Amino acid sequence: MFLFRKILIIVFLIILVGSFFSVKVLALEAGGLNESGKEAGFKVGGREMTITEIIGFIIKTILSFLGVIFFISTFIAGYAWMTAGGSSEIVDKAKARIVNSIIGIIVILLAYVITGFVFENF
């Protein structure tokens, strides 16, 4: 189980770091993006992001990845519950993990809403 957690953390960090750089690079390599946007009637060549927008984007991205971790944690707990084979100790651990996951996702959602409100309005 320790090896699985270690691999999960490594994959999460790789995805987290890679997601910050991939979107702009892919858009830059597309070529002709500005011309297509102008022809479609969109405003192109927008402004640079401010530091508060960057921080808000980073926080929202991290909170989104925490939502993925919630799903994985709930899935693992559900699998443990299904394969418990009648062992009340394993079922109790799985129930506790599911409850903790639900509490965690509530905290994540509240943090996401508060972050969105603060960075959009201030």
N, CA, C and O of each residue as an XYZ file, in Angstrom:
488
protein
N       0.834     -1.199      0.000
C       0.000      0.000      0.000
C       0.874      1.256      0.000
O       0.525      2.270     -0.605
N       2.035      1.171      0.700
C       2.930      2.323      0.741
C       3.456      2.659     -0.645
O       3.549      3.832     -1.007
N       3.802      1.636     -1.423
C       4.308      1.858     -2.774
C       3.242      2.503     -3.650
O       3.551      3.382     -4.455
N       1.987      2.077     -3.500
C       0.892      2.664     -4.262
C       0.742      4.147     -3.939
O       0.569      4.961     -4.846
N       0.807      4.503     -2.669
C       0.693      5.905     -2.280
C       1.857      6.727     -2.828
O       1.677      7.858     -3.280
N       3.041      6.147     -2.780
C       4.217      6.850     -3.293
C       4.077      7.109     -4.793
O       4.376      8.204     -5.269
N       3.629      6.110     -5.526
C       3.431      6.268     -6.970
C       2.324      7.284     -7.237
O       2.446      8.105     -8.146
N       1.251      7.240     -6.460
C       0.151      8.185     -6.618
C       0.605      9.620     -6.395
O       0.204     10.521     -7.132
N       1.430      9.837     -5.393
C       1.951     11.180     -5.114
C       2.842     11.659     -6.248
O       2.759     12.818     -6.654
N       3.688     10.786     -6.759
C       4.584     11.160     -7.857
C       3.775     11.518     -9.109
O       4.061     12.519     -9.766
N       2.776     10.710     -9.436
C       1.932     10.993    -10.604
C       1.196     12.313    -10.419
O       1.108     13.113    -11.350
N       0.669     12.543     -9.221
C      -0.035     13.790     -8.927
C       0.887     14.991     -9.122
O       0.483     15.984     -9.728
N       2.117     14.918     -8.618
C       3.041     16.041     -8.753
C       3.431     16.282    -10.209
O       3.571     17.429    -10.634
N       3.606     15.213    -10.967
C       3.946     15.364    -12.389
C       2.792     16.044    -13.137
O       3.019     16.944    -13.946
N       1.565     15.616    -12.867
C       0.405     16.227    -13.518
C       0.259     17.683    -13.100
O      -0.036     18.544    -13.929
N       0.466     17.960    -11.809
C       0.331     19.315    -11.302
C       1.337     20.253    -11.959
O       0.969     21.331    -12.427
N       2.587     19.855    -11.997
C       3.612     20.710    -12.593
C       3.406     20.831    -14.099
O       3.548     21.919    -14.657
N       3.075     19.737    -14.755
C       2.886     19.767    -16.200
C       1.701     20.587    -16.646
O       1.720     21.167    -17.732
N       0.669     20.644    -15.824
C      -0.527     21.373    -16.230
C      -0.317     22.878    -16.289
O      -1.018     23.568    -17.029
N       0.627     23.394    -15.532
C       0.871     24.828    -15.546
C       1.531     25.292    -16.841
O       1.379     26.450    -17.231
N       2.253     24.410    -17.502
C       3.020     24.819    -18.664
C       2.423     24.362    -19.988
O       2.704     24.963    -21.025
N       1.623     23.336    -19.978
C       1.197     22.725    -21.233
C       0.200     23.569    -22.019
O       0.272     23.591    -23.247
N      -0.710     24.251    -21.373
C      -1.773     24.951    -22.089
C      -1.225     26.064    -22.965
O      -1.568     26.141    -24.145
N      -0.384     26.925    -22.417
C       0.147     28.033    -23.203
C       1.082     27.546    -24.296
O       1.086     28.101    -25.395
N       1.869     26.525    -24.019
C       2.790     26.008    -25.023
C       2.016     25.426    -26.196
O       2.370     25.678    -27.348
N       0.986     24.667    -25.935
C       0.191     24.092    -27.019
C      -0.490     25.181    -27.838
O      -0.593     25.065    -29.060
N      -0.949     26.222    -27.184
C      -1.598     27.312    -27.911
C      -0.594     28.057    -28.783
O      -0.930     28.477    -29.891
N       0.617     28.224    -28.301
C       1.632     28.926    -29.081
C       2.076     28.123    -30.294
O       2.375     28.695    -31.342
N       2.120     26.799    -30.157
C       2.578     25.960    -31.256
C       1.509     25.774    -32.330
O       1.817     25.322    -33.433
N       0.269     26.114    -32.026
C      -0.810     25.870    -32.978
C      -0.622     26.677    -34.252
O      -0.956     26.204    -35.339
N      -0.095     27.879    -34.133
C       0.153     28.698    -35.311
C      -1.132     29.169    -35.958
O      -2.072     28.392    -36.130
N      -1.172     30.429    -36.313
C      -2.351     30.965    -36.965
C      -3.522     31.183    -36.031
O      -4.640     31.433    -36.482
N      -3.277     31.089    -34.735
C      -4.357     31.223    -33.767
C      -4.908     32.642    -33.750
O      -6.123     32.836    -33.696
N      -4.026     33.636    -33.794
C      -4.475     35.027    -33.791
C      -5.283     35.352    -35.041
O      -6.312     36.023    -34.968
N      -4.813     34.876    -36.180
C      -5.521     35.153    -37.422
C      -6.911     34.525    -37.414
O      -7.887     35.149    -37.831
N      -6.991     33.302    -36.943
C      -8.294     32.629    -36.875
C      -9.235     33.357    -35.935
O     -10.425     33.494    -36.216
N      -8.695     33.825    -34.815
C      -9.509     34.565    -33.858
C     -10.026     35.866    -34.429
O     -11.187     36.224    -34.228
N      -9.156     36.582    -35.149
C      -9.582     37.840    -35.777
C     -10.675     37.602    -36.804
O     -11.653     38.346    -36.862
N     -10.509     36.562    -37.616
C     -11.516     36.253    -38.631
C     -12.845     35.871    -38.001
O     -13.908     36.136    -38.563
N     -12.780     35.248    -36.834
C     -14.014     34.847    -36.159
C     -14.646     36.001    -35.400
O     -15.765     35.877    -34.902
N     -13.934     37.135    -35.307
C     -14.496     38.310    -34.652
C     -14.163     38.414    -33.173
O     -14.795     39.183    -32.449
N     -13.173     37.646    -32.713
C     -12.790     37.704    -31.311
C     -11.676     38.710    -31.096
O     -10.904     39.010    -32.007
N     -11.603     39.229    -29.872
C     -10.507     40.117    -29.501
C      -9.265     39.251    -29.254
O      -9.309     38.306    -28.467
N      -8.171     39.576    -29.926
C      -6.936     38.798    -29.766
C      -5.848     39.686    -29.187
O      -5.942     40.913    -29.220
N      -4.826     39.052    -28.661
C      -3.720     39.797    -28.067
C      -4.116     40.424    -26.752
O      -3.872     41.608    -26.519
N      -4.730     39.626    -25.887
C      -5.207     40.131    -24.599
C      -4.079     40.574    -23.689
O      -2.902     40.492    -24.038
N      -4.459     41.038    -22.536
C      -3.495     41.563    -21.577
C      -2.838     40.448    -20.791
O      -3.308     39.311    -20.796
N      -1.754     40.777    -20.121
C      -1.072     39.831    -19.250
C      -1.869     39.646    -17.968
O      -2.598     40.543    -17.545
N      -1.728     38.487    -17.358
C      -2.419     38.228    -16.097
C      -1.717     38.964    -14.960
O      -0.490     39.067    -14.937
N      -2.505     39.472    -14.022
C      -1.924     40.108    -12.838
C      -1.522     39.033    -11.839
O      -1.885     37.867    -11.995
N      -0.776     39.424    -10.818
C      -0.301     38.467     -9.834
C      -1.465     37.834     -9.073
O      -1.404     36.653     -8.731
N      -2.512     38.593     -8.805
C      -3.659     38.018     -8.098
C      -4.389     36.999     -8.972
O      -4.887     35.993     -8.465
N      -4.458     37.251    -10.279
C      -5.077     36.283    -11.177
C      -4.258     35.007    -11.265
O      -4.809     33.908    -11.334
N      -2.946     35.155    -11.262
C      -2.073     33.981    -11.302
C      -2.234     33.163    -10.032
O      -2.360     31.940    -10.092
N      -2.230     33.831     -8.878
C      -2.392     33.123     -7.603
C      -3.748     32.441     -7.547
O      -3.842     31.295     -7.108
N      -4.804     33.126     -7.984
C      -6.131     32.532     -8.015
C      -6.186     31.314     -8.911
O      -6.814     30.314     -8.563
N      -5.529     31.387    -10.071
C      -5.486     30.259    -10.998
C      -4.772     29.070    -10.369
O      -5.231     27.934    -10.482
N      -3.650     29.331     -9.707
C      -2.886     28.253     -9.071
C      -3.706     27.600     -7.960
O      -3.750     26.374     -7.859
N      -4.352     28.410     -7.133
C      -5.163     27.862     -6.036
C      -6.314     27.034     -6.580
O      -6.580     25.941     -6.079
N      -7.000     27.537     -7.597
C      -8.111     26.781     -8.172
C      -7.636     25.475     -8.812
O      -8.337     24.465     -8.748
N      -6.456     25.490     -9.428
C      -5.907     24.276    -10.021
C      -5.593     23.245     -8.949
O      -5.919     22.068     -9.099
N      -4.964     23.685     -7.870
C      -4.640     22.769     -6.774
C      -5.916     22.192     -6.173
O      -5.983     20.995     -5.893
N      -6.925     23.029     -5.975
C      -8.184     22.538     -5.419
C      -8.862     21.549     -6.362
O      -9.523     20.614     -5.910
N      -8.704     21.746     -7.646
C      -9.266     20.800     -8.612
C      -8.588     19.437     -8.497
O      -9.251     18.402     -8.550
N      -7.271     19.443     -8.340
C      -6.554     18.179     -8.170
C      -6.923     17.505     -6.846
O      -6.945     16.277     -6.764
N      -7.207     18.283     -5.831
C      -7.665     17.701     -4.573
C      -9.009     17.006     -4.752
O      -9.284     16.005     -4.091
N      -9.834     17.523     -5.628
C     -11.085     16.848     -5.952
C     -10.842     15.488     -6.582
O     -11.575     14.537     -6.307
N      -9.825     15.384     -7.421
C      -9.463     14.096     -8.014
C      -8.999     13.136     -6.920
O      -9.339     11.953     -6.941
N      -8.224     13.646     -5.969
C      -7.769     12.807     -4.860
C      -8.964     12.327     -4.039
O      -8.972     11.188     -3.574
N      -9.971     13.176     -3.855
C     -11.202     12.765     -3.167
C     -11.826     11.568     -3.878
O     -12.197     10.584     -3.238
N     -11.938     11.652     -5.177
C     -12.537     10.556     -5.937
C     -11.742      9.272     -5.758
O     -12.322      8.208     -5.542
N     -10.428      9.364     -5.845
C      -9.581      8.178     -5.695
C      -9.719      7.599     -4.295
O      -9.829      6.383     -4.136
N      -9.713      8.453     -3.283
C      -9.838      7.992     -1.901
C     -11.184      7.312     -1.674
O     -11.246      6.271     -1.020
N     -12.251      7.880     -2.201
C     -13.577      7.283     -2.055
C     -13.661      5.952     -2.794
O     -14.266      4.998     -2.305
N     -13.059      5.897     -3.957
C     -13.046      4.656     -4.735
C     -12.301      3.554     -3.985
O     -12.779      2.421     -3.923
N     -11.144      3.868     -3.418
C     -10.364      2.878     -2.676
C     -11.132      2.404     -1.448
O     -11.128      1.212     -1.139
N     -11.793      3.327     -0.742
C     -12.583      2.953      0.438
C     -13.756      2.063      0.039
O     -14.054      1.084      0.723
N     -14.415      2.395     -1.053
C     -15.521      1.568     -1.526
C     -15.058      0.175     -1.921
O     -15.737     -0.815     -1.648
N     -13.908      0.103     -2.560
C     -13.346     -1.197     -2.941
C     -12.999     -2.014     -1.699
O     -13.251     -3.219     -1.657
N     -12.423     -1.363     -0.687
C     -12.085     -2.057      0.558
C     -13.351     -2.569      1.235
O     -13.365     -3.671      1.783
N     -14.400     -1.776      1.197
C     -15.662     -2.185      1.815
C     -16.251     -3.396      1.088
O     -16.729     -4.340      1.717
N     -16.209     -3.353     -0.248
C     -16.774     -4.456     -1.024
C     -15.994     -5.748     -0.851
O     -16.578     -6.831     -0.878
N     -14.695     -5.648     -0.677
C     -13.861     -6.844     -0.569
C     -13.546     -7.198      0.880
O     -12.650     -8.003      1.134
N     -14.262     -6.616      1.826
C     -13.989     -6.870      3.250
C     -14.302     -8.304      3.642
O     -13.702     -8.829      4.579
N     -15.202     -8.926      2.965
C     -15.521    -10.312      3.270
C     -16.164    -10.488      4.636
O     -15.990    -11.526      5.274
N     -16.896     -9.498      5.086
C     -17.583     -9.602      6.358
C     -16.770     -9.160      7.558
O     -17.272     -9.199      8.681
N     -15.538     -8.745      7.357
C     -14.688     -8.283      8.454
C     -15.163     -6.902      8.900
O     -15.069     -5.929      8.151
N     -15.669     -6.829     10.114
C     -16.220     -5.555     10.594
C     -15.135     -4.495     10.767
O     -15.409     -3.302     10.633
N     -13.915     -4.916     11.059
C     -12.822     -3.944     11.219
C     -12.521     -3.222      9.902
O     -12.345     -2.004      9.879
N     -12.466     -3.978      8.820
C     -12.180     -3.380      7.509
C     -13.352     -2.503      7.064
O     -13.147     -1.428      6.502
N     -14.570     -2.961      7.316
C     -15.755     -2.175      6.944
C     -15.775     -0.860      7.713
O     -16.079      0.188      7.142
N     -15.452     -0.908      9.011
C     -15.422      0.320      9.808
C     -14.362      1.297      9.308
O     -14.595      2.505      9.266
N     -13.194      0.769      8.928
C     -12.143      1.636      8.372
C     -12.596      2.263      7.054
O     -12.347      3.442      6.800
N     -13.258      1.473      6.226
C     -13.733      1.982      4.935
C     -14.803      3.053      5.135
O     -14.800      4.077      4.452
N     -15.721      2.811      6.081
C     -16.749      3.809      6.373
C     -16.123      5.105      6.865
O     -16.525      6.192      6.450
N     -15.142      4.989      7.747
C     -14.464      6.184      8.272
C     -13.757      6.932      7.149
O     -13.760      8.162      7.115
N     -13.154      6.188      6.234
C     -12.455      6.841      5.118
C     -13.438      7.561      4.195
O     -13.146      8.651      3.702
N     -14.595      6.955      3.966
C     -15.607      7.599      3.126
C     -16.128      8.866      3.792
O     -16.288      9.895      3.135
N     -16.394      8.795      5.100
C     -16.856      9.983      5.828
C     -15.788     11.079      5.774
O     -16.106     12.245      5.541
N     -14.529     10.706      5.989
C     -13.450     11.695      5.923
C     -13.313     12.278      4.520
O     -13.012     13.462      4.367
N     -13.530     11.462      3.503
C     -13.473     11.961      2.128
C     -14.593     12.958      1.860
O     -14.379     13.976      1.202
N     -15.780     12.668      2.367
C     -16.905     13.585      2.172
C     -16.658     14.904      2.893
O     -16.939     15.972      2.350
N     -16.136     14.835      4.110
C     -15.786     16.065      4.832
C     -14.728     16.838      4.054
O     -14.801     18.062      3.942
N     -13.751     16.123      3.520
C     -12.695     16.767      2.744
C     -13.214     17.452      1.496
O     -12.790     18.564      1.180
N     -14.133     16.803      0.773
C     -14.653     17.423     -0.453
C     -15.504     18.638     -0.124
O     -15.541     19.594     -0.898
N     -16.187     18.613      1.010
C     -16.954     19.798      1.433
C     -16.001     20.958      1.698
O     -16.268     22.088      1.288
N     -14.887     20.684      2.383
C     -13.892     21.728      2.652
C     -13.295     22.243      1.339
O     -13.103     23.447      1.170
N     -13.004     21.324      0.412
C     -12.435     21.710     -0.879
C     -13.414     22.595     -1.655
O     -13.020     23.618     -2.215
N     -14.671     22.204     -1.685
C     -15.675     23.001     -2.414
C     -15.836     24.387     -1.799
O     -15.941     25.382     -2.516
N     -15.854     24.448     -0.475
C     -15.954     25.755      0.181
C     -14.725     26.616     -0.128
O     -14.850     27.810     -0.398
N     -13.546     26.007     -0.086
C     -12.329     26.752     -0.410
C     -12.354     27.241     -1.853
O     -11.909     28.352     -2.141
N     -12.870     26.419     -2.757
C     -12.963     26.795     -4.174
C     -13.909     27.985     -4.356
O     -13.606     28.924     -5.093
N     -15.047     27.934     -3.682
C     -16.018     29.024     -3.791
C     -15.459     30.306     -3.184
O     -15.591     31.380     -3.772
N     -14.837     30.201     -2.016
C     -14.264     31.393     -1.365
C     -13.153     31.973     -2.212
O     -13.072     33.191     -2.375
N     -12.287     31.116     -2.760
C     -11.193     31.608     -3.615
C     -11.750     32.314     -4.839
O     -11.286     33.395     -5.202
N     -12.739     31.711     -5.472
C     -13.354     32.341     -6.644
C     -13.978     33.683     -6.304
O     -13.844     34.642     -7.064
N     -14.656     33.756     -5.176
C     -15.292     35.007     -4.764
C     -14.264     36.087     -4.472
O     -14.402     37.222     -4.928
N     -13.230     35.734     -3.711
C     -12.223     36.723     -3.308
C     -11.449     37.239     -4.519
O     -11.263     38.448     -4.661
N     -10.999     36.343     -5.388
C     -10.182     36.780     -6.516
C     -10.996     37.415     -7.640
O     -10.430     38.124     -8.472
N     -12.283     37.183     -7.688
C     -13.115     37.812     -8.710
C     -13.563     39.216     -8.266
O     -13.731     40.107     -9.099
N     -13.754     39.406     -6.957
C     -14.349     40.652     -6.470
C     -13.367     41.625     -5.829
O     -13.719     42.785     -5.611
N     -12.184     41.203     -5.530
C     -11.244     42.109     -4.825
C      -9.964     42.288     -5.589
O      -9.074     43.011     -5.142
